[in-house]
């Protein structure tokens, strides 16, 4: 297995593993990290590949100092994090790193932590990224907005697949209001952590529509060991852009 990359916008690179299909058409889930290059430094968004050479690969591609930031602290976004000296993330996800959870162990040793908040701006030299905080997938989930290219790097928040409410919870109505705010941005393309294809800004509308009560009430209910009861909702076909797959812990609002 090795790291591969492609430039998805000027100075924005998608880093993937050749252990997954490298097609850019919609299809099964993959794993992707993103490198954003500025004139003075670069930022690596997520350690979402198992390949231990990911950070070194990003540093060679950047040919400049690389800062690491996490969209959130789930296990599949923090591979080899203990080998890094510093990481930026939202403070609300620190517990996942330091204490772990049902499906992941604490990161030991834990790197030095620097906290990001919604509205923060990350200057890379001639390019500035804006941090957007939207709880739901986890309490500390963030997205990065690159105004220069109209690219939204969405982690696991604005995506074709959404795992919801396992680590903190906000009502779907509140989550959808945050998605609506994203539509105010002049988005050209959305890149998530688990699809190589670009998502159009209209995908946000499809997510919002899919999270309406009338759809949630029709979702299947699953009993998952150690977690309890989840709802599972699928709309569309996985090989089409218009696809959404939701898994969420059951809540009273779904029953309303």
C-alpha positions as CSV (number, residue, x, y, z in Angstrom):
1,X,0.0,0.0,0.0
2,X,1.3,3.5,-0.8
3,X,0.1,7.1,-0.9
4,X,-1.0,8.7,-4.1
5,X,-2.1,12.2,-4.7
6,X,-3.9,14.5,-7.2
7,X,-4.4,18.2,-7.3
8,X,-8.2,18.9,-7.0
9,X,-7.9,22.7,-7.0
10,X,-4.9,25.1,-7.3
11,X,-2.6,24.2,-4.4
12,X,-5.1,21.7,-2.9
13,X,-4.1,18.1,-3.1
14,X,-6.1,14.9,-2.3
15,X,-4.0,12.2,-0.7
16,X,-5.3,8.7,-1.0
17,X,-4.2,5.1,-0.6
18,X,-3.8,2.8,-3.6
19,X,-5.4,0.1,-1.4
20,X,-8.7,1.7,-2.5
21,X,-10.0,2.1,-6.0
22,X,-8.6,5.3,-7.5
23,X,-11.6,6.1,-9.6
24,X,-12.9,9.6,-9.2
25,X,-16.4,8.5,-10.0
26,X,-18.9,8.0,-7.1
27,X,-18.6,4.6,-5.6
28,X,-17.8,2.8,-2.4
29,X,-16.2,4.7,0.5
30,X,-12.5,5.4,0.5
31,X,-10.1,7.3,2.7
32,X,-8.6,10.7,1.9
33,X,-6.5,13.4,3.5
34,X,-5.9,16.8,2.1
35,X,-2.9,19.0,1.7
36,X,-3.3,22.8,1.2
37,X,-0.3,24.7,0.1
38,X,0.4,28.3,0.8
39,X,3.5,30.4,-0.1
40,X,5.1,29.9,3.3
41,X,3.6,26.8,4.8
42,X,1.1,24.0,4.2
43,X,-1.6,22.3,6.2
44,X,-2.4,18.6,6.2
45,X,-6.0,17.9,7.0
46,X,-6.4,14.6,8.7
47,X,-4.2,11.5,9.1
48,X,-6.9,9.3,7.5
49,X,-4.5,6.8,5.7
50,X,-3.0,3.8,7.4
51,X,0.3,4.3,5.5
52,X,2.9,5.5,8.0
53,X,4.6,7.6,5.3
54,X,1.6,9.9,4.9
55,X,3.1,12.9,6.7
56,X,6.5,12.5,5.1
57,X,4.8,12.3,1.7
58,X,2.9,15.5,2.4
59,X,6.0,17.3,3.5
60,X,7.8,16.3,0.2
61,X,4.8,17.4,-1.8
62,X,4.6,20.7,0.1
63,X,8.3,21.4,0.0
64,X,7.6,23.7,3.0
65,X,6.7,23.3,6.7
66,X,3.5,21.3,7.2
67,X,1.1,21.8,10.0
68,X,-1.3,19.0,10.9
69,X,-5.0,19.6,11.7
70,X,-7.9,17.1,12.3
71,X,-11.4,17.4,11.0
72,X,-12.3,15.4,14.1
73,X,-10.7,12.8,16.3
74,X,-12.2,9.5,15.3
75,X,-9.8,6.5,15.0
76,X,-9.8,6.5,11.2
77,X,-8.5,10.1,11.1
78,X,-5.7,9.8,13.5
79,X,-3.4,7.0,12.2
80,X,0.1,7.3,13.6
81,X,-0.8,10.5,15.5
82,X,1.4,9.5,18.4
83,X,4.4,10.1,16.1
84,X,3.6,13.7,15.5
85,X,4.8,16.6,17.8
86,X,1.8,18.9,17.4
87,X,-1.8,18.7,16.1
88,X,-4.6,21.3,15.7
89,X,-8.2,20.3,16.5
90,X,-11.3,21.6,18.1
91,X,-11.2,21.4,21.9
92,X,-14.5,19.4,22.0
93,X,-12.8,16.3,20.5
94,X,-9.9,16.3,22.9
95,X,-11.5,13.5,25.0
96,X,-11.4,11.2,22.1
97,X,-7.7,11.6,21.9
98,X,-6.8,11.5,25.6
99,X,-9.4,9.1,26.9
100,X,-10.5,7.2,23.9
101,X,-13.9,5.7,23.5
102,X,-15.7,2.4,22.9
103,X,-14.0,1.9,19.5
104,X,-10.6,3.5,20.0
105,X,-7.8,3.6,22.5
106,X,-6.3,6.8,23.9
107,X,-3.4,8.3,21.8
108,X,-0.2,7.7,23.8
109,X,1.9,9.7,23.7
110,X,-0.5,12.4,22.8
111,X,1.0,15.2,20.7
112,X,1.0,18.8,21.9
113,X,-2.5,20.2,21.2
114,X,-3.5,23.5,19.7
115,X,-7.2,24.3,19.7
116,X,-9.2,25.6,16.7
117,X,-12.5,27.4,17.0
118,X,-15.2,28.2,14.4
119,X,-14.3,31.4,12.7
120,X,-10.5,31.0,13.1
121,X,-8.4,31.8,10.1
122,X,-5.3,29.8,9.3
123,X,-2.7,31.8,7.3
124,X,-0.5,29.8,5.1
125,X,1.1,32.7,3.2
126,X,-0.9,34.2,0.4
127,X,-3.8,31.8,1.3
128,X,-6.0,31.8,4.3
129,X,-8.3,28.9,5.4
130,X,-11.4,29.5,7.5
131,X,-12.4,27.1,10.2
132,X,-16.1,26.1,10.4
133,X,-17.3,24.2,13.4
134,X,-20.4,22.0,13.0
135,X,-21.1,19.5,15.8
136,X,-23.0,16.4,14.9
137,X,-20.6,13.7,13.6
138,X,-18.6,14.5,16.7
139,X,-18.9,17.5,19.1
140,X,-15.6,18.9,17.7
141,X,-16.1,18.3,14.0
142,X,-14.7,21.1,11.8
143,X,-14.5,21.9,8.1
144,X,-12.0,24.1,6.2
145,X,-13.1,26.7,3.7
146,X,-10.6,27.8,1.0
147,X,-12.1,30.9,-0.5
148,X,-9.3,31.2,-3.1
149,X,-10.5,28.1,-5.0
150,X,-14.1,27.8,-3.7
151,X,-13.2,24.4,-2.1
152,X,-14.9,23.2,1.1
153,X,-13.0,20.4,2.8
154,X,-15.7,18.8,4.8
155,X,-14.3,15.8,6.8
156,X,-17.2,13.5,7.7
157,X,-19.7,16.3,8.2
158,X,-20.9,17.2,4.7
159,X,-20.6,13.9,2.9
160,X,-22.5,11.1,1.2
161,X,-22.3,9.1,4.4
162,X,-23.0,10.4,7.9
163,X,-22.5,8.7,11.2
164,X,-24.4,10.8,13.7
165,X,-24.7,11.3,17.4
166,X,-22.3,8.7,18.8
167,X,-20.0,11.3,20.5
168,X,-22.3,14.1,21.6
169,X,-25.6,15.1,20.0
170,X,-27.3,18.1,18.6
171,X,-30.8,17.9,17.1
172,X,-31.0,17.3,13.4
173,X,-32.8,20.7,13.0
174,X,-29.8,22.5,14.5
175,X,-27.4,20.5,12.3
176,X,-29.4,21.3,9.2
177,X,-29.4,25.0,10.1
178,X,-25.6,24.9,10.1
179,X,-25.6,23.1,6.7
180,X,-27.9,25.9,5.4
181,X,-25.2,28.5,6.4
182,X,-22.7,26.6,4.3
183,X,-24.9,27.3,1.2
184,X,-24.2,31.0,1.7
185,X,-20.6,30.4,0.7
186,X,-19.7,30.5,-3.0
187,X,-18.8,26.8,-3.0
188,X,-17.5,25.3,-6.3
189,X,-16.8,21.8,-4.9
190,X,-16.9,19.8,-1.7
191,X,-14.3,17.2,-0.9
192,X,-15.0,14.8,2.0
193,X,-12.8,12.3,3.8
194,X,-14.4,9.2,2.3
195,X,-15.1,10.0,-1.3
196,X,-12.6,10.8,-4.0
197,X,-15.2,12.4,-6.2
198,X,-16.1,16.1,-5.8
199,X,-19.5,16.8,-4.4
200,X,-21.5,19.7,-5.8
201,X,-22.8,22.4,-3.4
202,X,-26.3,21.1,-4.0
203,X,-25.4,18.0,-2.0
204,X,-26.0,20.1,1.1
205,X,-29.6,20.5,0.0
206,X,-30.0,16.8,-0.5
207,X,-28.6,16.1,3.0
208,X,-31.0,18.7,4.5
209,X,-33.9,17.2,2.7
210,X,-33.0,13.7,3.8
211,X,-32.9,14.7,7.4
212,X,-36.4,15.9,7.5
213,X,-38.7,14.2,10.1
214,X,-40.8,12.5,7.4
215,X,-37.7,10.6,6.1
216,X,-36.2,9.9,9.5
217,X,-39.4,8.2,10.6
218,X,-39.2,5.8,7.7
219,X,-35.6,4.8,8.5
220,X,-34.9,1.2,9.5
221,X,-34.0,0.5,13.1
222,X,-31.0,-1.7,13.9
223,X,-29.8,-3.1,17.2
224,X,-26.0,-2.8,17.4
225,X,-24.1,-4.6,20.2
226,X,-22.6,-2.1,22.7
227,X,-24.3,0.9,21.0
228,X,-28.0,0.1,21.3
229,X,-30.5,1.0,18.7
230,X,-29.6,2.9,15.6
231,X,-31.6,4.2,12.7
232,X,-30.3,3.6,9.1
233,X,-31.5,5.6,6.2
234,X,-30.3,5.3,2.6
235,X,-31.4,7.5,-0.3
236,X,-30.1,7.1,-3.9
237,X,-27.5,4.7,-5.3
238,X,-23.9,4.6,-4.2
239,X,-22.6,4.9,-7.7
240,X,-24.4,8.2,-8.2
241,X,-23.6,11.6,-6.7
242,X,-27.1,11.9,-5.4
243,X,-26.6,9.4,-2.6
244,X,-26.9,9.7,1.2
245,X,-26.5,7.0,3.9
246,X,-27.2,7.9,7.5
247,X,-26.6,5.9,10.6
248,X,-27.6,7.6,13.9
249,X,-28.4,6.7,17.5
250,X,-32.1,6.7,18.0
251,X,-33.4,9.9,19.7
252,X,-36.9,11.1,20.7
253,X,-37.1,13.6,17.9
254,X,-37.0,10.7,15.4
255,X,-40.1,9.2,17.0
256,X,-42.0,12.5,17.1
